């Protein structure tokens, strides 16, 4: 997909994608009282597939499933399933804004995992950013005014926070695997195999957690998949419109959306510790992005 260098288009698409992803998360949270999160994961993947096939039909590219790296797609889908499972579970026990803020720990773990897996050298600047991000996690976890766990017992909230942070680890592993696959596979092929395999993985577990949804719940479950699929397309189109560095700040608007929706829909009034911790995590992620772009420019000039 050619880069269009249209910052206005890219920014609008990114803002729309983050809003849709946050709405999807709110639907998942709303369903969690009656529907197991694994069942929701199945609908998220299964009903995103039609959206993916629309992309293939639009581009008249029916060879998207051709691959010589099927084992790589399986591993990538497994780590993606684990990341999604952690994210969806955390939504069942944490306020929306806390869960959203903790999902932005992924760049921190990408930096840490790039050392053993890619042999990268991490300098003092990136180490400082990682440390700042983990301070943000601690501020959220230990802050006395941080949403009070949405009324949940403290042990449940602690587990939820640990799982939310684990989501960052699995997402970081997924990011590194995508980097490897993208050397020979198109992004559309990676996303299509991801949706197919994640649907199959969750289908295996579905009989053990199935609860027959009401008609209204079924509609919401289908919406979770469709909204997630459309948001994924918008995200892809955003990155095709302009440079990633220009869109980084817009991607963090999901924290604003989650605070607003959490406050209005779930009556989760944000505490200062959550807002401060989120600010530290966002700042660390943006600084890591800044350092990555600087290193890329230096490599091109060498």
N, C-alpha and C positions, 0 to 999 in steps of 0.2 A: 504494500500500500504506500503510494508516494507521499512524502511529507509536503504539506501544503503551505506551511509557514503562515498560518492564519491564527494569530493569537486570540482574536476575539471569538472565533468559532471554537477553538480549542478550550478556552476558558468557560464558555457557555456549556459546552458538552461535559466538561469536567464537573461544573457546578450541578448540572442535571444528574450526572451519574452518581455523585456523592449523595444527593438528595434521595434518589431512588434506592440506593443501597441502605440508607438510614431508614427509609420507610419499610423496606424489606425486613430489616432487623427489628423494627417495632412490631411488624406483623408476627414475626417469629416469637417475640417475647409475649405478645398477646395470646398466641396459641399454646404457649408452653404449659398452661395450667391443666390442659386436657390431652394434648398431643405430645408424645415423646419426641425429643429433639432429633433422634435418628429417623423417625418417620418424616419429620419436616425436612431433613437433609435429602431424603429420597425425592420428595416432591420438588425441592429446589433444583436438583440435578435433572430429573426426568422432564420437567416442564420447561427447562431451559433448552432442551434438545431441539424442539421445533424452531426456536429462534436461531439456533446454530445452523440448522438445515436451510432456513430462509437465506442466511448469508451465503451458503454454498450455491443455492439456486440463483441468487442475484448475480453472483460472479460466474455462473455457469461452470463451476469448478467441482466436478463430481469425483475428483481424484484426491480429495483432501485426506481421506483415510489411508492412502498409501504411505507406508513408512517402512524404513529398514531398522528402526530403533524402537520396536514395540516394547522390549523390556524396560527401556528408559521411560516410556509413557506410563507403564504400569507403576513403576516406582514413584514417578511424579504424581500420578493420580492417588496413590496411597498416602503420600505426605499431604497432598491437598485435602484428602478426606479427613485425615487426622486434624489438620488445621481447622477445617470447617466444623468438625465435631466439637473441638475445644471452644470455638467461637459460639456455636449454637448453644452448647451447654452453659457457657458463661452468661449468655443472655437470659437463661431461665432463673438465675440467682442473683445477678448484679443489675443495678440500674443501667439504663441505656448509655448514659454519658460515660460512666466508668468503664463499661465494656468497650466502648468505642475508643476511648483514650488508650486503653491497654493494647488494642490491636496495632497501635502505631509503634510498638516495640520491635516490629519486624526489622527495620534498618539496623537496630542495635545488634541483633543476633546475626544478621547477614555479615556485618563487620567482623564479629567474633568467629563465625564459622568459616569465613573466607581464609582465616589463618591456617587451620589444619587441612581444609579441603582444596583450597586454591594456592596455598603457599604464599599468600600475600603478606606484605609487611605493613603493619599498622603503626602509624606515627603518633606522636604525642597529641596532635590535634584531634584525631579521630578517637583516640583513647579517652580524651577529655569529654568529647561529645557522648560517647557510650556511658561514661560515668555519670554525666548529667542526666541522661535518660533513665538510668537505674535509680538515681535520686528521685526523679519524678515518680517512678513506680512506688518507691517507699513512701513518698508524700501521700499518694492516693491510698495506699494500703494501711498506713498508720494514722492518717488524719482522723481526728475524732468527729469532725463535721461532715465527712464524706458520705452523704446520702443515708447514713445509718443502715447501709446494706439493704435498703428497700423493705425493712421489716423482717428480714431473714435472720435465723440464728447466726451468731458470730462465726461458728465453725464452718457453716455452710458458705458464708461469705468469703472466708479465708480460702476454702477449697476453690470457690469460683474465681477468685483473683489468681490463684496459682494456675488454674486451668487456662485463664485468659492470657497469662504470661506465656504458658506453654504453647498457646496458639502462635505467638510470635516466633518461637523456635521452629515449629513445623512449617510456618509460612516462609521463614528464612531458608530452610532446607528446600522448599518448593521453588523459591526464587533462584537458588543456585542451580537446581536441576533444569529449570527453564532456560537459564543462561547456556547450559550445556546443550540442551536439545535445539535451541534456536540457531545453533551453528549450522544445522543441516535441515531443520524442519521449519515450515512456515508457522506463524502465530496462529492462523486459523486451524491448521492441523493439530497443533498442541491443545488448543481450546476444545476442539471437537472430541479428541481422544479423552481429554480430561472429563468432559461431560458424560461421555459414554461409560467410561470405566468407573467413575464415581457413582453413577446410577446403579451399575452392577454391584459395586461394593456395598452400597446401602441396601440394595434389594436383598442381599444375602441375610442381612441382620433384621430386615423388616418383619418377618413372621414372629420374632421374639418380642417385639415392642408394639405391634400393631394395635391401634385403638380406632374403631370405626368412627370417622369424623361425621359430625352433623353436616347438613347441606351447606350451612353458612361457613363452617370450618373448612369444608372441602373447597369452597370458593376461595377462601383466604389462602389455603395451601397451594392451589393452582396459581394464584396471584404471586405468591412468594417466588415460584419458579419463573413465571413470565417477567415479573419486574426485575428479578436478578439477571435474566437473560438480556433484557433490553438495556439494563444498566451496564452490563459487560460490553455490549456493542458500543454504547456511547463512550465508555472508557477507551475502547480500542480506537474509535474515531477521533477522540480527543488527542490521543498520543500520535495519531497520524496527521494531525493538524499543525502541530508546532513542537518545539523541543520539550523534552521532559522537564528540564530545569525551569521552564516558564510556567509549567502547570503545577509544580510541587506545592506552592502555597495554597492553590485552590483545592487540592485534594484534602487538606486538613479542615475544610469547612464542614465536614461531616460531624466534627465535634460540636459545632454550633447547632447543626440540625438536631443532633441527638439530645443536647441540653434542652432545646425548645420542645421537641416532641416528648421527651421524658417528663418535662415539667407539666405540659398541658395534658397529655394522655395518661401518664402513670403517676402524676403528682409527686415526682421525684425532684424536689428542689435542690439544686446543686450547692455543695459546700465549697468553701474557699480552698480547702485542701485538694479537692478533686480538680478544680479549675487551675490551681497553681501547679499541681502535678502534671496535668495535661499540657500546660504551657511549656514545662521543662521537657517533656517527651517530644512535643512538636518542634521545639527549638533545637533539640539534639538531632532529630531526624533531618531537619532542613540544613543544619551545619554539616552533617555527614554527606548529604546530597551535594552541597557546595564543594566539599573536599574531593568528592568523586569526580565532579565536573572539572575541577582544576587539574587533577591528575590525568584525566583524559586529554585535556588540552596540551599538557606537558608531553604526553606520549606521542601525540600527533606532531608536535614541533621537533621532536628528536630525530 
